Amino acid sequence: MKVLFAASEAVPLVKTGGLADVAGALPKALNARGADVRVILPKYNLIPPALLEQFETIATFSVRIGWRDQYCGLLKAELDGVVYYLIDNEYYFGRGVLYGYGDDAERFIFFCYAVMESLYHLDFHPEILHCHDWQTGLIPFLHKTRYRFDPSCADIATVYTIHNLKYQGVFGKELFKELMNAGEELFLSEGIEFYGAGNCMLGGLRYADKLTTVSPTYAQEIQSEYYGERLDGLLRHRSADLVGIVNGIDTDLFDPMNDQAIPFPYRGSLARKRKNKVALQRELGLRESEDTPLIGIVSRLVDQKGFDLIAAVFDEIVQEDVQLVVLGSGDTQFEELFRNAEAQRPGQVATWFGFNDGLARRIYAGSDMYLMPSQFEPCGLSQLLALRYRSVPIVRETGGLKDTVLAYNEYTGEGNGFSFTNYNAHDMLHTIRRAIGFYKDEAAWQQIVTNSAKEDYSWTRSAKAYMSLYTTISPLRKERQPWPVIS
């Protein structure tokens, strides 16, 4: 099985979020199952020089964007058993950050065309072209329209994965027409028209042979009006082609027995885990106590992650016999909330604004509980990391959180965390208090931690599901109706 992943970021080259973890770890897991999965992404100047110097140029060609022919270089290297290709254009990708520029439409339309054009120059002919998020959404669209009769594309199937439906790549119609050298045919009933604009993600959702998203619950949620971001009708229409597969984590990279960032290696021992807690308390200036439950948060500080709920009942939370450690950055109001709390409650609340990988690992290792009350969460990796480090998650039942965290049942002894259903601050507060209560019951807490150790959080299970999906695509492709040709 030959598969080419197209993504805007991938570990170990460049990362801003969970997409990079998936695009870096899933190919390794698939290759371990006998596939040949490679990854293509832009050549950003943020890629570490030590990695860039391992790449060699294998082709150069031009890509037509609007009225311009833009240079494109194609580079190749093998890193940790995975072959990576880079699309080189300094004008588009030689910048200080990955996203957020006024010309992001042009940058990633260029990338989509460059991926398609690279098929003529690769030393590899994929059977599956697997695209990720809005930055690659036009690839399935181009594949089924402009490149429809091209012999190099005739035997390729496409998969499109939604990592977060909220971010769709919506831009003005005239801009799309200019950049793609097209007319109103782009916006016909089978095109990419979206409420008077154009939509990159819509190209993937409408034209890919199979659609996936990153958890079964999220796959169901996005077919509803509440979560569907105005695409729920199309997703319901394509429900037979939509499957949810929970992400995994790199269990070698995140291993509390071999993590150099934490002072005391451990597996399931609460005693050794609590040594990490005391070390974290000492590092951050908290009152040192093995008995005081410590809640950890590593997150973007935004509404989507449930921080409006935390803000609503924050005073009640800190009145409990509990400590709180927060690592992240985001909205000013939430940063101020935690900054003021740290000043007013030294020894109980500690914060770090920004990102620090080593500290994040020490928070996972040192916290007893991990709070993640998201408004929506396609999959979530933080709760998987918390479970891996035996930090008991407290989550809202949405998306991947619902699929991976089972509420503890004191009568049956089942469950690896605590959860609440409604997006309600006092429901969350009640759940936090319930977790604190069980923390004081050593036998119950040990049972919860033991339950978390029974699950497989690696990419092995996910890779098996993707391999099964890939094998179903070819016969499905032949049954699909022909698509309109965009010249």
C-alpha positions in Angstrom: 0.0 0.0 0.0 1.6 3.2 -1.2 0.3 6.4 0.5 1.3 10.0 0.2 0.3 12.3 3.1 -0.2 15.9 2.2 -0.2 18.2 5.3 0.8 21.7 6.1 2.9 20.6 9.1 4.5 17.4 10.5 6.7 16.3 13.3 9.7 16.3 13.5 10.0 19.1 10.9 7.6 21.8 12.1 4.7 21.9 14.4 2.0 24.3 15.7 -0.6 21.8 16.8 -2.0 18.3 16.9 -2.0 18.0 13.1 1.8 17.8 13.1 1.7 15.0 15.6 -0.7 13.0 13.4 1.2 13.7 10.2 4.5 12.6 11.8 3.4 9.6 13.9 0.7 7.9 11.8 3.0 7.3 8.8 5.5 5.5 11.1 2.7 3.3 12.5 1.4 2.5 9.1 4.8 1.7 7.8 5.3 -0.7 10.7 2.2 -2.6 9.3 3.9 -3.0 5.9 2.7 0.1 4.1 4.9 2.6 2.3 3.6 6.0 3.6 5.5 9.2 2.8 4.7 12.8 3.7 4.8 16.0 1.6 4.6 19.5 3.2 5.9 23.0 2.6 9.6 23.9 3.2 9.3 26.5 5.9 12.3 28.4 7.1 11.3 27.3 10.6 12.4 23.8 10.0 15.6 23.2 12.0 18.8 23.5 9.9 20.1 20.2 11.2 17.0 18.5 9.5 17.0 20.7 6.4 20.6 19.8 5.6 19.6 16.2 5.2 17.3 17.0 2.2 18.4 16.9 -1.4 16.6 18.5 -4.3 15.2 15.9 -6.7 13.3 18.2 -9.1 12.4 21.8 -10.0 9.4 22.9 -12.0 6.9 25.8 -12.3 3.4 26.0 -10.9 0.9 28.4 -12.5 -0.9 30.6 -9.9 -3.1 33.3 -11.4 -1.2 34.8 -14.2 2.2 33.9 -12.7 4.5 30.9 -13.1 6.0 30.3 -9.7 9.2 28.4 -9.0 8.8 25.1 -7.1 11.5 22.9 -5.8 11.0 19.3 -4.6 13.3 18.0 -1.9 13.5 14.6 -0.3 15.0 13.0 2.9 14.3 10.0 5.1 13.9 10.8 8.8 13.4 8.1 11.4 12.2 5.6 8.8 9.7 8.0 7.0 10.4 9.6 3.6 9.5 13.3 3.6 9.2 15.6 0.6 9.3 19.4 0.8 7.7 21.9 -1.5 10.2 24.8 -1.8 9.2 28.3 -2.5 10.8 31.0 -0.4 8.2 33.7 -1.3 5.4 31.6 0.1 7.0 29.7 2.9 10.2 31.5 4.0 8.4 33.4 6.8 8.4 33.8 10.6 5.4 31.7 11.4 3.3 29.1 9.5 -0.1 30.8 9.3 -1.9 34.0 9.8 -0.8 36.0 6.7 -3.1 38.0 4.5 -2.1 35.8 1.5 -2.7 32.4 3.1 -5.2 31.6 0.4 -2.6 32.1 -2.3 0.1 30.2 -0.3 -1.9 27.1 0.2 -3.6 27.1 -3.2 0.0 27.1 -4.5 0.8 24.2 -2.2 -2.2 22.2 -3.4 -1.2 22.7 -7.1 2.4 22.0 -6.3 1.5 18.6 -4.7 -0.5 17.6 -7.8 2.4 18.7 -10.1 4.9 16.9 -7.9 3.3 13.6 -9.0 5.1 14.0 -12.3 8.5 14.3 -10.5 8.3 12.0 -7.5 10.3 8.8 -7.4 7.1 7.2 -5.9 3.6 6.7 -7.3 1.0 6.6 -4.5 -2.2 4.6 -4.6 -3.7 6.8 -2.0 -3.4 10.6 -1.6 -4.3 11.3 2.0 -5.0 15.0 2.7 -5.3 16.8 6.0 -7.3 19.9 7.0 -8.2 23.0 4.9 -4.7 23.7 3.7 -4.9 20.6 1.5 -8.6 20.6 0.8 -8.3 21.6 -2.8 -6.2 18.6 -3.7 -9.1 16.1 -4.0 -11.0 18.8 -5.9 -8.2 19.3 -8.4 -7.7 15.5 -8.6 -11.3 15.0 -9.7 -11.6 18.0 -11.9 -8.5 19.6 -13.5 -6.4 16.4 -13.4 -9.3 14.0 -14.0 -8.0 12.6 -17.3 -4.3 12.8 -16.5 -2.8 9.3 -16.7 -0.6 10.0 -13.7 -3.7 10.5 -11.5 -6.0 7.9 -13.0 -5.3 5.1 -10.5 -5.0 7.3 -7.3 -7.7 7.5 -4.7 -8.1 10.3 -2.2 -8.8 10.4 1.6 -9.5 13.7 3.4 -9.2 14.0 7.1 -10.9 16.7 9.1 -8.9 17.6 12.2 -11.0 20.6 13.1 -14.1 21.5 11.1 -14.1 25.1 12.5 -11.1 26.1 10.3 -12.2 25.8 6.7 -10.1 28.1 4.5 -12.9 30.4 3.4 -11.9 33.2 1.0 -13.6 35.5 -1.5 -14.9 34.1 -4.9 -12.9 36.6 -7.0 -9.7 35.6 -5.3 -10.3 31.9 -6.0 -11.1 32.7 -9.6 -8.0 34.7 -10.0 -5.6 32.3 -8.3 -7.1 29.2 -10.0 -7.5 30.7 -13.4 -11.2 29.7 -13.4 -14.6 31.1 -13.8 -18.0 30.6 -12.2 -17.7 26.8 -12.8 -15.8 26.7 -9.5 -19.0 27.6 -7.7 -21.6 25.3 -9.3 -23.6 22.9 -7.3 -20.7 20.5 -7.2 -18.1 23.2 -6.7 -16.6 25.0 -3.7 -19.2 27.8 -3.2 -19.9 28.5 0.4 -22.5 31.2 1.3 -21.2 33.7 -1.2 -17.5 32.8 -0.8 -15.2 29.9 -1.7 -14.2 27.1 0.8 -11.0 25.1 0.6 -12.2 22.4 3.0 -15.4 22.0 0.9 -13.2 20.7 -1.9 -12.0 17.9 0.2 -15.4 17.1 1.8 -17.1 16.9 -1.6 -14.5 15.3 -3.8 -12.4 12.9 -1.7 -13.3 9.2 -2.0 -13.3 8.7 1.7 -13.6 11.2 4.6 -12.2 10.6 8.1 -12.1 12.6 11.3 -10.3 12.0 14.5 -12.8 10.3 16.7 -16.1 8.4 16.2 -18.1 10.8 18.4 -16.8 13.9 16.5 -17.8 12.1 13.2 -21.4 12.0 14.6 -21.3 15.5 16.1 -20.3 17.3 12.9 -23.4 15.9 11.2 -25.5 18.0 13.5 -26.3 21.7 13.1 -24.7 22.6 16.5 -21.3 21.2 15.6 -21.5 21.1 11.8 -20.2 24.7 11.1 -22.7 25.0 8.3 -21.4 21.9 6.6 -23.6 19.4 8.4 -25.9 18.9 5.4 -23.1 17.8 3.2 -21.6 15.6 5.9 -24.9 13.9 6.4 -25.1 13.4 2.7 -21.7 11.7 2.7 -22.2 9.9 6.0 -21.6 6.5 4.3 -18.1 7.7 3.3 -17.3 9.3 6.7 -15.5 7.4 9.5 -14.1 8.5 12.8 -10.7 7.1 13.9 -9.3 8.1 17.3 -5.7 9.5 17.1 -2.9 7.9 19.1 0.2 9.2 20.7 3.9 8.2 20.3 4.2 5.9 23.3 8.0 5.8 22.9 8.3 9.5 22.9 5.9 9.9 25.8 7.0 7.3 28.2 7.1 8.1 32.0 9.6 5.3 32.4 12.1 6.8 30.0 11.2 10.5 29.9 14.4 12.6 30.5 12.3 15.7 31.4 10.9 14.2 34.6 13.1 13.5 37.7 11.6 10.2 38.8 10.8 7.4 36.2 7.7 5.4 37.0 5.0 3.3 35.4 2.0 2.7 37.6 3.4 3.5 41.0 1.5 6.3 42.8 4.4 6.7 45.3 6.9 7.4 42.5 4.5 9.6 40.6 4.0 11.7 43.8 7.7 12.2 44.0 7.3 14.0 40.7 4.5 16.0 42.1 6.6 17.2 45.0 9.5 18.1 42.6 7.0 20.0 40.4 5.7 21.9 43.4 9.2 22.8 44.4 10.0 23.9 40.9 7.0 26.2 40.6 6.9 27.5 44.2 3.8 25.6 45.3 3.3 24.3 48.8 5.0 20.9 48.9 2.5 18.2 49.8 1.9 14.7 48.5 -1.6 14.7 50.0 -2.9 17.8 48.3 -4.5 17.0 44.9 -2.8 18.8 42.0 -4.8 19.7 38.9 -2.8 20.2 35.7 -3.7 22.2 32.6 -1.6 22.3 29.4 -3.7 24.1 26.7 -4.5 27.1 24.6 -6.3 29.5 26.8 -9.4 30.0 24.7 -13.2 29.5 24.9 -13.1 26.3 22.9 -11.0 24.6 25.6 -13.6 25.4 28.2 -11.9 28.3 30.0 -15.1 30.3 30.2 -16.4 27.5 32.4 -13.3 27.6 34.6 -13.5 31.4 34.9 -17.2 31.2 35.9 -16.5 29.0 39.0 -12.8 29.7 39.5 -13.3 31.1 43.0 -15.1 28.0 44.1 -12.4 25.7 42.6 -9.6 27.4 44.5 -11.6 27.3 47.7 -11.2 23.5 47.6 -8.1 21.8 49.1 -6.4 21.6 45.7 -3.5 23.1 43.7 -3.6 24.3 40.1 -0.8 24.4 37.5 -1.5 26.1 34.2 0.8 26.1 31.1 -0.4 27.8 27.9 -1.2 31.1 26.2 -4.3 32.6 24.6 -7.0 35.1 25.3 -5.9 38.0 27.5 -8.9 37.6 29.9 -7.9 34.1 30.8 -4.2 34.9 31.1 -5.1 37.7 33.5 -7.4 35.3 35.5 -4.5 32.9 36.2 -1.9 35.7 36.6 -4.1 37.3 39.3 -4.8 34.0 40.9 -1.1 33.2 41.2 -0.5 36.6 42.8 -3.4 36.3 45.2 -2.8 32.6 46.1 0.9 31.9 46.1 1.6 28.3 46.9 -1.7 27.2 45.5 -1.8 28.4 41.8 1.2 28.4 39.4 1.3 29.6 35.8 3.6 29.5 32.8 2.5 31.6 29.8 3.8 30.2 26.5 5.0 26.7 25.8 7.7 24.6 27.4 7.8 21.0 26.4 9.8 19.8 29.3 7.5 21.6 31.8 4.5 20.2 30.0 5.8 16.7 30.6 6.5 17.4 34.2 3.0 18.7 34.6 1.6 15.5 33.1 3.9 13.5 35.4 3.3 15.6 38.5 -0.4 16.3 38.4 -2.9 14.0 40.0 -5.7 15.2 37.7 -5.9 16.8 34.3 -8.7 19.3 33.6 -10.0 19.5 30.0 -13.6 20.8 29.9 -13.7 21.5 26.2 -16.7 23.0 24.4 -15.8 20.8 21.5 -12.8 18.5 20.9 -12.4 16.6 17.7 -10.0 14.2 19.3 -7.6 15.7 21.8 -4.1 14.5 22.5 -3.7 16.1 26.0 -6.1 13.6 27.7 -4.2 10.7 26.0 -0.9 12.1 27.3 -2.5 12.6 30.8 -3.6 9.0 30.8 -0.2 7.8 29.6 1.4 9.7 32.6 -1.4 8.4 34.9 -2.9 11.8 35.5 -6.6 11.2 35.8 -8.6 13.3 33.3 -11.6 15.5 34.1 -13.3 16.2 30.8 -16.6 17.1 29.2 -18.2 14.4 27.1 -17.6 15.6 23.6 -15.7 14.3 20.6 -12.6 12.3 21.3 -12.8 13.1 25.0 -16.0 11.0 25.2 -14.4 8.2 23.2 -11.3 7.9 25.4 -12.3 8.9 28.9 -14.8 6.7 30.7 -16.3 8.1 33.9 -15.4 6.2 37.0 -18.1 4.0 38.5 -17.5 3.3 42.1 -20.0 0.4 42.1 -18.3 -1.6 39.2 -14.8 -0.2 39.6 -14.7 0.7 35.9 -13.5 4.0 34.4 -10.3 5.9 33.9 -11.4 9.4 34.7 -14.3 11.8 35.4 -16.7 13.5 33.0 -19.8 15.7 32.7 -22.2 16.0 29.8 -23.7 19.5 29.7 -21.5 22.5 28.9 -22.2 24.0 32.3 -19.8 25.5 34.8 -21.4 24.0 37.9 -21.6 20.5 36.3 -17.8 20.8 35.9 -17.4 22.1 39.4 -19.4 19.1 40.8 -17.2 16.7 38.7 -14.0 18.3 40.1 -15.3 18.0 43.6 -16.2 14.3 42.9 -12.7 13.7 41.7 -11.2 15.3 44.8 -13.4 13.1 46.9 -12.1 9.9 45.3 -8.5 11.1 45.5 -8.8 10.9 49.2 -9.8 7.2 48.9 -6.4 5.6 48.1 -7.9 2.3 47.0 -10.4 3.9 44.6 -7.7 6.2 43.2 -5.3 3.3 42.6 -8.1 1.5 40.8 -8.7 4.5 38.5 -5.0 4.8 37.7 -4.8 1.0 37.1 -7.7 1.2 34.7 -5.9 3.9 32.7 -3.0 1.5 32.2 -5.1 -1.1 30.5 -5.8 1.0 27.4 -3.6 1.2 24.3 -2.9 4.8 23.5 -0.4 4.1 20.7 -0.9 4.6 17.0 -1.1 0.8 16.5 -4.9 0.6 16.8 -5.4 3.7 14.7 -3.0 2.4 12.0 -5.0 -0.8 11.8 -8.2 1.1 11.2 -6.6 3.3 8.5 -5.2 0.3 6.7 -8.6 -1.3 6.7 -10.1 2.0 5.3 -7.5 2.2 2.6 -8.2 -1.3 1.3 -11.9 -0.4 0.8 -11.3 2.7 -1.4 -10.4 1.3 -4.9 -13.7 -0.5 -5.5 -15.6 2.5 -4.1 -13.9 4.9 -6.5 -15.1 2.9 -9.5 -18.7 3.3 -8.4 -18.6 7.1 -8.0 -20.3 9.2 -10.5 -18.1 11.3 -12.9 -17.3 14.8 -11.8 -17.5 18.1 -13.8 -14.3 19.0 -15.5 -12.7 22.3 -14.4 -10.4 23.3 -17.3 
